[in-house]
Amino acid sequence: MKKLLFLLLALPLLGLAVSCDDDDNLPKVDITFSYTNGTVVGSQVYVVKPDTLYIDGISVKAVNTDHEATIAGLVTYYVDGRMPGLVASPYERIPIVTEGLSIGQHNLSVAMNVAEEGCALASAVVGVRFNVVADSTDIPSAASGYSNQMPVEYTLK
């Protein structure tokens, strides 16, 4: 009877050991943002005040070409720590109104779930610096030309 009792007490501990996640099974993806009214130079986005910066969509592509990857669930946006919006689809357009923002550098953070075929579901956090400038002449020149898309760095958990 004592052995059975000890086995029953050890069962929850066994469940904890089994439920541990393996970080080697996280998705390996490339995440790209598309913008309207935003000019990408280097790894930063520039927008002229009072234009509204639009994030047109987020694309996710698996590094392993045999796999499919997608954003699963809601996408949450934060500008300087405040939440301007929550969208149900990564292809849904979200406006970042610059009229109330000061001239200078700001932080855009995005939280979302990333799913890749054959991998564990992961939470991704993306950080993008964007600059609000007074005039289009304040946008630095880009040696490789201007773009409205930018691959972004992310952290998976």
OpenMM code with the backbone's topology and positions (N, CA, C; nanometers):
from openmm import Vec3, app, unit

residues = "MET LYS LYS LEU LEU PHE LEU LEU LEU ALA LEU PRO LEU LEU GLY LEU ALA VAL SER CYS ASP ASP ASP ASP ASN LEU PRO LYS VAL ASP ILE THR PHE SER TYR THR ASN GLY THR VAL VAL GLY SER GLN VAL TYR VAL VAL LYS PRO ASP THR LEU TYR ILE ASP GLY ILE SER VAL LYS ALA VAL ASN THR ASP HIS GLU ALA THR ILE ALA GLY LEU VAL THR TYR TYR VAL ASP GLY ARG MET PRO GLY LEU VAL ALA SER PRO TYR GLU ARG ILE PRO ILE VAL THR GLU GLY LEU SER ILE GLY GLN HIS ASN LEU SER VAL ALA MET ASN VAL ALA GLU GLU GLY CYS ALA LEU ALA SER ALA VAL VAL GLY VAL ARG PHE ASN VAL VAL ALA ASP SER THR ASP ILE PRO SER ALA ALA SER GLY TYR SER ASN GLN MET PRO VAL GLU TYR THR LEU LYS".split()
positions = [
    Vec3(0.0817, -0.1197, 0.0000),
    Vec3(0.0000, 0.0000, 0.0000),
    Vec3(0.0859, 0.1258, 0.0000),
    Vec3(0.1982, 0.1206, 0.0779),
    Vec3(0.2874, 0.2369, 0.0843),
    Vec3(0.3506, 0.2636, -0.0529),
    Vec3(0.3870, 0.1581, -0.1232),
    Vec3(0.4475, 0.1753, -0.2555),
    Vec3(0.3491, 0.2419, -0.3509),
    Vec3(0.2248, 0.2017, -0.3462),
    Vec3(0.1228, 0.2612, -0.4310),
    Vec3(0.1031, 0.4092, -0.3974),
    Vec3(0.1041, 0.4413, -0.2706),
    Vec3(0.0894, 0.5795, -0.2268),
    Vec3(0.2066, 0.6647, -0.2762),
    Vec3(0.3285, 0.6126, -0.2645),
    Vec3(0.4455, 0.6866, -0.3107),
    Vec3(0.4425, 0.7057, -0.4633),
    Vec3(0.3974, 0.6039, -0.5344),
    Vec3(0.3854, 0.6159, -0.6798),
    Vec3(0.2822, 0.7223, -0.7182),
    Vec3(0.1716, 0.7265, -0.6468),
    Vec3(0.0695, 0.8279, -0.6742),
    Vec3(0.1200, 0.9683, -0.6414),
    Vec3(0.1997, 0.9816, -0.5376),
    Vec3(0.2577, 1.1118, -0.5035),
    Vec3(0.3640, 1.1548, -0.6051),
    Vec3(0.4340, 1.0600, -0.6637),
    Vec3(0.5388, 1.0910, -0.7610),
    Vec3(0.4828, 1.1198, -0.9001),
    Vec3(0.3608, 1.0798, -0.9259),
    Vec3(0.3006, 1.0975, -1.0579),
    Vec3(0.2970, 1.2438, -1.1044),
    Vec3(0.2586, 1.3419, -1.0215),
    Vec3(0.2623, 1.4809, -1.0675),
    Vec3(0.4037, 1.5287, -1.1040),
    Vec3(0.5044, 1.4811, -1.0313),
    Vec3(0.6427, 1.5184, -1.0633),
    Vec3(0.6847, 1.4620, -1.1984),
    Vec3(0.6390, 1.3425, -1.2277),
    Vec3(0.6671, 1.2827, -1.3582),
    Vec3(0.6030, 1.3645, -1.4693),
    Vec3(0.4823, 1.4152, -1.4452),
    Vec3(0.4141, 1.5004, -1.5425),
    Vec3(0.4897, 1.6283, -1.5692),
    Vec3(0.5516, 1.6863, -1.4658),
    Vec3(0.6317, 1.8083, -1.4848),
    Vec3(0.7523, 1.7810, -1.5731),
    Vec3(0.8168, 1.6672, -1.5522),
    Vec3(0.9346, 1.6344, -1.6322),
    Vec3(0.8973, 1.6122, -1.7784),
    Vec3(0.7824, 1.5528, -1.8030),
    Vec3(0.7388, 1.5254, -1.9396),
    Vec3(0.6954, 1.6533, -2.0103),
    Vec3(0.6421, 1.7496, -1.9363),
    Vec3(0.5873, 1.8691, -1.9992),
    Vec3(0.6920, 1.9744, -2.0317),
    Vec3(0.8175, 1.9530, -1.9964),
    Vec3(0.9211, 2.0518, -2.0263),
    Vec3(0.9352, 2.0663, -2.1774),
    Vec3(0.9543, 2.1885, -2.2223),
    Vec3(0.9626, 2.2168, -2.3653),
    Vec3(1.1079, 2.2106, -2.4108),
    Vec3(1.1291, 2.1705, -2.5316),
    Vec3(1.2617, 2.1645, -2.5901),
    Vec3(1.2791, 2.2827, -2.6836),
    Vec3(1.3751, 2.3714, -2.6524),
    Vec3(1.3961, 2.4900, -2.7343),
    Vec3(1.4476, 2.4579, -2.8737),
    Vec3(1.4969, 2.3354, -2.8945),
    Vec3(1.5452, 2.2978, -3.0277),
    Vec3(1.4301, 2.2788, -3.1262),
    Vec3(1.3081, 2.2690, -3.0766),
    Vec3(1.1930, 2.2448, -3.1624),
    Vec3(1.1173, 2.3738, -3.1942),
    Vec3(1.1787, 2.4897, -3.1712),
    Vec3(1.1134, 2.6167, -3.2012),
    Vec3(1.1169, 2.6434, -3.3513),
    Vec3(1.0195, 2.7179, -3.4016),
    Vec3(1.0189, 2.7507, -3.5444),
    Vec3(1.1426, 2.8308, -3.5864),
    Vec3(1.1851, 2.8070, -3.7065),
    Vec3(1.2938, 2.8852, -3.7668),
    Vec3(1.2333, 2.9529, -3.8892),
    Vec3(1.2063, 3.0826, -3.8762),
    Vec3(1.1317, 3.1550, -3.9789),
    Vec3(1.1977, 3.2889, -4.0084),
    Vec3(1.1588, 3.3455, -4.1212),
    Vec3(1.1921, 3.4835, -4.1562),
    Vec3(1.0624, 3.5631, -4.1468),
    Vec3(1.0668, 3.6758, -4.0744),
    Vec3(0.9495, 3.7606, -4.0575),
    Vec3(0.9766, 3.8932, -4.1266),
    Vec3(0.8811, 3.9378, -4.2104),
    Vec3(0.8954, 4.0618, -4.2858),
    Vec3(0.7725, 4.1490, -4.2649),
    Vec3(0.7954, 4.2784, -4.2409),
    Vec3(0.6884, 4.3774, -4.2289),
    Vec3(0.6794, 4.4571, -4.3577),
    Vec3(0.5572, 4.4931, -4.3977),
    Vec3(0.5334, 4.5807, -4.5127),
    Vec3(0.4669, 4.7088, -4.4630),
    Vec3(0.5099, 4.8227, -4.5173),
    Vec3(0.4617, 4.9533, -4.4715),
    Vec3(0.4057, 5.0366, -4.5859),
    Vec3(0.3156, 5.1290, -4.5518),
    Vec3(0.2744, 5.2376, -4.6390),
    Vec3(0.3037, 5.3658, -4.5624),
    Vec3(0.3532, 5.4666, -4.6313),
    Vec3(0.3968, 5.5943, -4.5737),
    Vec3(0.5198, 5.5777, -4.4868),
    Vec3(0.5850, 5.4657, -4.4946),
    Vec3(0.7086, 5.4422, -4.4212),
    Vec3(0.8208, 5.4112, -4.5172),
    Vec3(0.9361, 5.4708, -4.4933),
    Vec3(1.0527, 5.4466, -4.5760),
    Vec3(1.1546, 5.3706, -4.4932),
    Vec3(1.1958, 5.2559, -4.5418),
    Vec3(1.2925, 5.1729, -4.4705),
    Vec3(1.4329, 5.2118, -4.5150),
    Vec3(1.5150, 5.2480, -4.4162),
    Vec3(1.6566, 5.2764, -4.4400),
    Vec3(1.7342, 5.1975, -4.3360),
    Vec3(1.8172, 5.1053, -4.3836),
    Vec3(1.8886, 5.0181, -4.2905),
    Vec3(1.7877, 4.9303, -4.2182),
    Vec3(1.7894, 4.9349, -4.0870),
    Vec3(1.6946, 4.8550, -4.0082),
    Vec3(1.5953, 4.9436, -3.9336),
    Vec3(1.5709, 5.0640, -3.9872),
    Vec3(1.4764, 5.1558, -3.9255),
    Vec3(1.3772, 5.2070, -4.0290),
    Vec3(1.2619, 5.2496, -3.9778),
    Vec3(1.1565, 5.3016, -4.0631),
    Vec3(1.1425, 5.4504, -4.0346),
    Vec3(1.1213, 5.5284, -4.1408),
    Vec3(1.1045, 5.6734, -4.1287),
    Vec3(0.9671, 5.7112, -4.1827),
    Vec3(0.8992, 5.7990, -4.1094),
    Vec3(0.7693, 5.8488, -4.1512),
    Vec3(0.7673, 5.9990, -4.1269),
    Vec3(0.7095, 6.0736, -4.2227),
    Vec3(0.7020, 6.2192, -4.2129),
    Vec3(0.5759, 6.2562, -4.1356),
    Vec3(0.5935, 6.3386, -4.0334),
    Vec3(0.4805, 6.3855, -3.9534),
    Vec3(0.4027, 6.4870, -4.0337),
    Vec3(0.2752, 6.4876, -4.0415),
    Vec3(0.1714, 6.4165, -3.9689),
    Vec3(0.1157, 6.2954, -4.0440),
    Vec3(0.1906, 6.2388, -4.1400),
    Vec3(0.1423, 6.1208, -4.2124),
    Vec3(0.1206, 6.0049, -4.1153),
    Vec3(0.0287, 5.9196, -4.1486),
    Vec3(0.0029, 5.7995, -4.0698),
    Vec3(0.0840, 5.6851, -4.1282),
    Vec3(0.1602, 5.6190, -4.0431),
    Vec3(0.2353, 5.5006, -4.0834),
    Vec3(0.1409, 5.3818, -4.0793),
    Vec3(0.1310, 5.3098, -4.1897),
    Vec3(0.0454, 5.1906, -4.1953),
    Vec3(0.1338, 5.0674, -4.2021),
    Vec3(0.1042, 4.9709, -4.1169),
    Vec3(0.1661, 4.8396, -4.1286),
    Vec3(0.0672, 4.7575, -4.2097),
    Vec3(0.1042, 4.7322, -4.3341),
    Vec3(0.0133, 4.6644, -4.4272),
    Vec3(0.0008, 4.5153, -4.4001),
    Vec3(0.1043, 4.4573, -4.3442),
    Vec3(0.0978, 4.3147, -4.3173),
    Vec3(0.2294, 4.2612, -4.2676),
    Vec3(0.2217, 4.1417, -4.2146),
    Vec3(0.3391, 4.0705, -4.1658),
    Vec3(0.3424, 3.9372, -4.2380),
    Vec3(0.4548, 3.9053, -4.2972),
    Vec3(0.4672, 3.7744, -4.3625),
    Vec3(0.5683, 3.6892, -4.2872),
    Vec3(0.5390, 3.5613, -4.2798),
    Vec3(0.6251, 3.4648, -4.2126),
    Vec3(0.6566, 3.3545, -4.3116),
    Vec3(0.7839, 3.3237, -4.3255),
    Vec3(0.8266, 3.2197, -4.4189),
    Vec3(0.9231, 3.1267, -4.3462),
    Vec3(0.8987, 2.9981, -4.3538),
    Vec3(0.9860, 2.9000, -4.2898),
    Vec3(1.1217, 2.8975, -4.3590),
    Vec3(1.2283, 2.8888, -4.2802),
    Vec3(1.3626, 2.8781, -4.3364),
    Vec3(1.3759, 2.7458, -4.4104),
    Vec3(1.3191, 2.6401, -4.3544),
    Vec3(1.3157, 2.5092, -4.4200),
    Vec3(1.2067, 2.5146, -4.5274),
    Vec3(1.2456, 2.5094, -4.6513),
    Vec3(1.1497, 2.5255, -4.7618),
    Vec3(1.0490, 2.4118, -4.7719),
    Vec3(1.0722, 2.2989, -4.7016),
    Vec3(0.9765, 2.1885, -4.7009),
    Vec3(0.8632, 2.2125, -4.6018),
    Vec3(0.8749, 2.3146, -4.5178),
    Vec3(0.7750, 2.3422, -4.4148),
    Vec3(0.6925, 2.4649, -4.4501),
    Vec3(0.5732, 2.4699, -4.3938),
    Vec3(0.4874, 2.5880, -4.4024),
    Vec3(0.4912, 2.6569, -4.2668),
    Vec3(0.4821, 2.7896, -4.2655),
    Vec3(0.4796, 2.8659, -4.1406),
    Vec3(0.3721, 2.9729, -4.1509),
    Vec3(0.3171, 3.0093, -4.0359),
    Vec3(0.2126, 3.1108, -4.0330),
    Vec3(0.2084, 3.1766, -3.8961),
    Vec3(0.1346, 3.2860, -3.8887),
    Vec3(0.1065, 3.3503, -3.7616),
    Vec3(-0.0267, 3.2953, -3.7144),
    Vec3(-0.0284, 3.2452, -3.5922),
    Vec3(-0.1483, 3.1817, -3.5377),
    Vec3(-0.2096, 3.2718, -3.4306),
    Vec3(-0.3293, 3.3173, -3.4548),
    Vec3(-0.3995, 3.3960, -3.3538),
    Vec3(-0.3827, 3.5453, -3.3717),
    Vec3(-0.4058, 3.6165, -3.2618),
    Vec3(-0.4038, 3.7625, -3.2636),
    Vec3(-0.2620, 3.8181, -3.2722),
    Vec3(-0.2526, 3.9377, -3.3282),
    Vec3(-0.1272, 4.0118, -3.3340),
    Vec3(-0.1487, 4.1394, -3.2544),
    Vec3(-0.0624, 4.1643, -3.1560),
    Vec3(-0.0756, 4.2809, -3.0698),
    Vec3(0.0380, 4.3783, -3.0979),
    Vec3(0.0029, 4.5044, -3.1201),
    Vec3(0.0998, 4.6093, -3.1488),
    Vec3(0.1118, 4.7029, -3.0289),
    Vec3(0.2337, 4.7513, -3.0038),
    Vec3(0.2598, 4.8506, -2.8997),
    Vec3(0.3497, 4.9591, -2.9587),
    Vec3(0.3144, 5.0846, -2.9358),
    Vec3(0.3991, 5.1964, -2.9758),
    Vec3(0.4429, 5.2671, -2.8481),
    Vec3(0.5722, 5.2650, -2.8231),
    Vec3(0.6287, 5.3234, -2.7009),
    Vec3(0.5574, 5.2713, -2.5766),
    Vec3(0.5245, 5.1433, -2.5755),
    Vec3(0.4620, 5.0799, -2.4608),
    Vec3(0.3104, 5.0911, -2.4539),
    Vec3(0.2502, 5.1688, -2.5428),
    Vec3(0.1037, 5.1816, -2.5445),
    Vec3(0.0479, 5.1007, -2.6605),
    Vec3(-0.0685, 5.0436, -2.6401),
    Vec3(-0.1261, 4.9558, -2.7415),
    Vec3(-0.2220, 5.0324, -2.8330),
    Vec3(-0.1806, 5.0601, -2.9579),
    Vec3(-0.2720, 5.1262, -3.0511),
    Vec3(-0.3680, 5.0303, -3.1189),
    Vec3(-0.3389, 4.8999, -3.1100),
    Vec3(-0.4302, 4.8103, -3.1783),
    Vec3(-0.4000, 4.6643, -3.1600),
    Vec3(-0.5017, 4.5866, -3.1919),
    Vec3(-0.4963, 4.4421, -3.1860),
    Vec3(-0.5683, 4.3945, -3.3108),
    Vec3(-0.5057, 4.3082, -3.3872),
    Vec3(-0.5691, 4.2619, -3.5099),
    Vec3(-0.5797, 4.1100, -3.5092),
    Vec3(-0.6795, 4.0607, -3.5770),
    Vec3(-0.7046, 3.9166, -3.5808),
    Vec3(-0.6230, 3.8474, -3.6884),
    Vec3(-0.5705, 3.9216, -3.7826),
    Vec3(-0.4972, 3.8627, -3.8936),
    Vec3(-0.3692, 3.9420, -3.9177),
    Vec3(-0.2590, 3.8745, -3.9468),
    Vec3(-0.1349, 3.9465, -3.9741),
    Vec3(-0.1392, 4.0257, -4.1055),
    Vec3(-0.2424, 4.0014, -4.1869),
    Vec3(-0.2557, 4.0718, -4.3138),
    Vec3(-0.3484, 4.1915, -4.3019),
    Vec3(-0.4009, 4.2130, -4.1828),
    Vec3(-0.4890, 4.3259, -4.1584),
    Vec3(-0.4050, 4.4522, -4.1395),
    Vec3(-0.4450, 4.5578, -4.2026),
    Vec3(-0.3699, 4.6841, -4.1998),
    Vec3(-0.3979, 4.7584, -4.0687),
    Vec3(-0.2917, 4.8096, -4.0061),
    Vec3(-0.3089, 4.8842, -3.8813),
    Vec3(-0.2401, 5.0201, -3.8947),
    Vec3(-0.3093, 5.1282, -3.8552),
    Vec3(-0.2494, 5.2615, -3.8642),
    Vec3(-0.1742, 5.2985, -3.7363),
    Vec3(-0.0604, 5.3623, -3.7539),
    Vec3(0.0143, 5.4216, -3.6428),
    Vec3(0.0097, 5.5724, -3.6682),
    Vec3(-0.0773, 5.6416, -3.5951),
    Vec3(-0.0978, 5.7857, -3.6149),
    Vec3(0.0208, 5.8601, -3.5549),
    Vec3(0.0867, 5.9437, -3.6354),
    Vec3(0.2060, 6.0147, -3.5893),
    Vec3(0.1766, 6.1564, -3.5409),
    Vec3(0.0549, 6.2014, -3.5605),
    Vec3(0.0210, 6.3385, -3.5257),
    Vec3(0.0507, 6.3702, -3.3793),
    Vec3(0.0247, 6.2774, -3.2878),
    Vec3(0.0487, 6.3007, -3.1465),
    Vec3(0.1874, 6.2594, -3.0992),
    Vec3(0.2695, 6.2065, -3.1902),
    Vec3(0.4045, 6.1633, -3.1530),
    Vec3(0.5050, 6.2759, -3.1733),
    Vec3(0.6055, 6.2781, -3.0895),
    Vec3(0.7099, 6.3799, -3.1030),
    Vec3(0.8054, 6.3418, -3.2166),
    Vec3(0.8737, 6.4406, -3.2689),
    Vec3(0.9773, 6.4166, -3.3694),
    Vec3(1.0890, 6.3384, -3.3002),
    Vec3(1.1341, 6.2331, -3.3636),
    Vec3(1.2418, 6.1525, -3.3058),
    Vec3(1.2136, 6.0045, -3.3175),
    Vec3(1.2897, 5.9276, -3.2412),
    Vec3(1.2832, 5.7821, -3.2502),
    Vec3(1.1763, 5.7263, -3.1554),
    Vec3(1.1050, 5.6250, -3.2049),
    Vec3(1.0009, 5.5583, -3.1280),
    Vec3(1.0170, 5.4077, -3.1454),
    Vec3(0.9545, 5.3316, -3.0561),
    Vec3(0.9636, 5.1856, -3.0604),
    Vec3(0.8285, 5.1237, -3.0923),
    Vec3(0.8299, 5.0352, -3.1879),
    Vec3(0.7125, 4.9563, -3.2233),
    Vec3(0.7426, 4.8125, -3.1822),
    Vec3(0.6591, 4.7567, -3.0961),
    Vec3(0.6735, 4.6173, -3.0536),
    Vec3(0.5513, 4.5406, -3.1003),
    Vec3(0.5738, 4.4186, -3.1417),
    Vec3(0.4660, 4.3342, -3.1904),
    Vec3(0.4784, 4.1974, -3.1229),
    Vec3(0.3676, 4.1489, -3.0687),
    Vec3(0.3638, 4.0162, -3.0068),
    Vec3(0.2663, 3.9287, -3.0855),
    Vec3(0.3101, 3.8059, -3.1159),
    Vec3(0.2279, 3.7145, -3.1956),
    Vec3(0.2745, 3.5714, -3.1722),
    Vec3(0.1917, 3.4775, -3.2117),
    Vec3(0.2278, 3.3360, -3.2060),
    Vec3(0.2687, 3.2899, -3.3456),
    Vec3(0.3771, 3.2160, -3.3523),
    Vec3(0.4273, 3.1660, -3.4801),
    Vec3(0.4198, 3.0136, -3.4799),
    Vec3(0.3620, 2.9590, -3.5854),
    Vec3(0.3508, 2.8141, -3.6002),
    Vec3(0.4240, 2.7712, -3.7266),
    Vec3(0.5031, 2.6659, -3.7115),
    Vec3(0.5703, 2.6062, -3.8265),
    Vec3(0.5427, 2.4563, -3.8230),
    Vec3(0.5213, 2.4019, -3.9391),
    Vec3(0.4955, 2.2595, -3.9534),
    Vec3(0.6098, 2.1790, -3.8898),
    Vec3(0.5753, 2.0872, -3.8003),
    Vec3(0.6754, 2.0021, -3.7371),
    Vec3(0.7466, 2.0648, -3.6190),
    Vec3(0.7073, 2.1838, -3.5773),
    Vec3(0.7709, 2.2536, -3.4654),
    Vec3(0.6672, 2.2885, -3.3596),
    Vec3(0.7159, 2.3247, -3.2440),
    Vec3(0.6266, 2.3676, -3.1367),
    Vec3(0.5730, 2.5070, -3.1670),
    Vec3(0.4545, 2.5363, -3.1176),
    Vec3(0.3987, 2.6711, -3.1290),
    Vec3(0.4823, 2.7632, -3.0406),
    Vec3(0.5181, 2.8800, -3.0916),
    Vec3(0.6048, 2.9718, -3.0170),
    Vec3(0.5460, 3.1115, -3.0153),
    Vec3(0.5760, 3.1842, -2.9095),
    Vec3(0.5403, 3.3259, -2.9006),
    Vec3(0.6575, 3.4067, -2.9516),
    Vec3(0.6300, 3.4987, -3.0432),
    Vec3(0.7350, 3.5819, -3.1005),
    Vec3(0.7133, 3.7262, -3.0584),
    Vec3(0.8225, 3.7932, -3.0266),
    Vec3(0.8196, 3.9352, -2.9956),
    Vec3(0.9169, 4.0031, -3.0914),
    Vec3(0.8659, 4.1061, -3.1599),
    Vec3(0.9442, 4.1796, -3.2585),
    Vec3(0.9572, 4.3236, -3.2121),
    Vec3(1.0748, 4.3795, -3.2263),
    Vec3(1.0959, 4.5203, -3.1947),
    Vec3(1.1476, 4.5946, -3.3170),
    Vec3(1.0815, 4.7041, -3.3521),
    Vec3(1.1209, 4.7843, -3.4683),
    Vec3(1.1352, 4.9295, -3.4237),
    Vec3(1.2422, 4.9922, -3.4617),
    Vec3(1.2573, 5.1356, -3.4363),
    Vec3(1.2037, 5.2114, -3.5559),
    Vec3(1.1195, 5.3105, -3.5262),
    Vec3(1.0746, 5.3969, -3.6341),
    Vec3(1.0953, 5.5412, -3.5926),
    Vec3(1.1230, 5.6230, -3.6910),
    Vec3(1.1557, 5.7630, -3.6681),
    Vec3(1.0496, 5.8517, -3.7296),
    Vec3(1.0021, 5.9468, -3.6497),
    Vec3(0.9093, 6.0471, -3.6996),
    Vec3(0.9946, 6.1693, -3.7319),
    Vec3(0.9871, 6.2144, -3.8580),
    Vec3(1.0664, 6.3291, -3.9023),
    Vec3(0.9732, 6.4408, -3.9480),
    Vec3(1.0254, 6.5635, -3.9465),
    Vec3(0.9446, 6.6796, -3.9824),
    Vec3(0.9278, 6.6952, -4.1330),
    Vec3(1.0273, 6.6499, -4.2096),
    Vec3(1.0254, 6.6704, -4.3548),
    Vec3(1.0911, 6.5511, -4.4225),
    Vec3(1.0543, 6.5243, -4.5454),
    Vec3(1.1117, 6.4101, -4.6174),
    Vec3(1.2617, 6.4270, -4.6417),
    Vec3(1.3118, 6.5493, -4.6358),
    Vec3(1.4560, 6.5705, -4.6513),
    Vec3(1.5328, 6.5223, -4.5277),
    Vec3(1.4630, 6.4954, -4.4178),
    Vec3(1.5271, 6.4458, -4.2964),
    Vec3(1.5489, 6.2947, -4.2995),
    Vec3(1.4984, 6.2284, -4.4025),
    Vec3(1.5181, 6.0840, -4.4162),
    Vec3(1.6568, 6.0613, -4.4756),
    Vec3(1.7412, 5.9823, -4.4085),
    Vec3(1.8761, 5.9602, -4.4609),
    Vec3(1.8733, 5.8881, -4.5955),
    Vec3(1.9772, 5.9101, -4.6727),
    Vec3(1.9843, 5.8432, -4.8029),
    Vec3(2.0248, 5.6975, -4.7815),
    Vec3(1.9760, 5.6133, -4.8680),
    Vec3(2.0047, 5.4704, -4.8598),
    Vec3(2.0903, 5.4301, -4.9788),
    Vec3(2.2027, 5.3681, -4.9509),
    Vec3(2.2952, 5.3269, -5.0567),
    Vec3(2.2311, 5.2236, -5.1487),
    Vec3(2.1482, 5.1355, -5.0909),
    Vec3(2.0865, 5.0302, -5.1718),
    Vec3(1.9454, 5.0661, -5.2168),
    Vec3(1.9073, 5.1918, -5.2003),
    Vec3(1.7732, 5.2341, -5.2412),
    Vec3(1.6752, 5.2243, -5.1259),
    Vec3(1.5557, 5.2745, -5.1489),
    Vec3(1.4524, 5.2753, -5.0455),
    Vec3(1.3593, 5.1572, -5.0645),
    Vec3(1.2943, 5.1205, -4.9566),
    Vec3(1.2037, 5.0070, -4.9607),
    Vec3(1.0856, 5.0333, -4.8686),
    Vec3(0.9785, 4.9582, -4.8882),
    Vec3(0.8658, 4.9658, -4.7955),
    Vec3(0.8473, 4.8327, -4.7225),
    Vec3(0.9472, 4.7434, -4.7336),
    Vec3(0.9450, 4.6157, -4.6624),
    Vec3(1.0747, 4.6001, -4.5849),
    Vec3(1.0651, 4.5291, -4.4730),
    Vec3(1.1842, 4.5121, -4.3913),
    Vec3(1.1791, 4.3790, -4.3172),
    Vec3(1.2837, 4.2950, -4.3333),
    Vec3(1.2933, 4.1768, -4.2476),
    Vec3(1.3249, 4.2237, -4.1062),
    Vec3(1.2680, 4.1568, -4.0062),
    Vec3(1.2849, 4.2022, -3.8680),
    Vec3(1.3483, 4.0935, -3.7823),
    Vec3(1.4175, 4.1378, -3.6779),
    Vec3(1.4723, 4.0479, -3.5769),
    Vec3(1.3590, 4.0138, -3.4801),
    Vec3(1.3652, 3.8964, -3.4217),
    Vec3(1.2596, 3.8564, -3.3286),
    Vec3(1.3163, 3.7669, -3.2218),
    Vec3(1.2391, 3.7494, -3.1150),
    Vec3(1.2728, 3.6579, -3.0068),
    Vec3(1.1578, 3.5581, -2.9944),
    Vec3(1.1913, 3.4307, -2.9903),
    Vec3(1.0899, 3.3254, -2.9752),
    Vec3(1.0983, 3.2647, -2.8363),
    Vec3(0.9836, 3.2274, -2.7865),
    Vec3(0.9777, 3.1614, -2.6565),
    Vec3(0.8749, 3.0521, -2.6599),
] * unit.nanometer
topology = app.Topology()
chain = topology.addChain("A")
for resn in residues:
    res = topology.addResidue(resn, chain)
    for name in ("N", "CA", "C"):
        topology.addAtom(name, app.Element.getBySymbol(name[0]), res)
